[in-house]
Amino acid sequence: MMEMLKIEVNTFGGAPFADHNMPCAVCGEKKAVLELWCGRFQPCWECQRKGWKLRKKVVWWKRIFGVK
C-alpha cells in the first residue's frame, strides 16, 4: 500500500529545512530535494550531480502565439 506524502518544515530558530518521504523521480532510491521557496521537488543530490533537472515542457507554438 502506498503511503501519503508527509512534509514537515522546521526552523528551530534558524534557516528552514524540511523532512519528507518523497522519493527521487529519477532513481527512486534516495529522497528528492524540496525547494522550500516554491514547494517543488527536484531529483536527489546525486542525480542532480549527474545532470538531471526537472522542468515543465514548453510547447513551441504556445511560445510563438503567446498562449498560456
N, C-alpha and C positions, 0 to 999 in steps of 0.2 A: 504494500500500500504506500502511496506517495505521501510525504509529509508536506504540510503547508510551509510556505516561506516564513522564516522568523528573522526579523531585523531588530536589533537592539542598539540604539545610538547612545553613547555615554560621553561625558566631557570630564568628569571628575575635576572640574575647575580649570581645565586646560583646553588643549585643542580637541575637537570632537573626533571620535573614532567609532566604528561600527563593528558589531559581531553579527554574523548571519550564517545561514546554511545553504546559500545558493551555490551550486557547483559551476565551474568554469564552462562556458558554452563551447569552447574549443576542445579541451581534453577531457572534461567531465570528471577529473580526478581531484583537483585542488579546488579551493574556494575562489570564486570570482572576486574581482575588485569592485567595491561600491564607490562611485563618485558621489560624495555627500552633497556637493554643491548643486547637482542636478538630479540626483536619485537614479542614475543609470548604472548598470553593471557592465564592466569590461572584463576581458579574459584575465586569468590569473597572471601574476607577475612573470612566471616562467614563459608562458605563451606570448606575453607582450614582448619579452626579450627576443623571442623568435620572429617578431614582426607582426603578430596578429593584433588587429583592432576591429571593433565592431562599429558600423556606421549605417545610416539609412541610405538605401539606394535611391539616387535621384534620376528620374526618367528624363532623357534629353529633351523630348518635345515639351514637357512641362516647363523646363527651364527657358526654352525659346519663347513660348507663348505666355509665360508668367502665370500658369495655372497652379493653384495651391493644392 
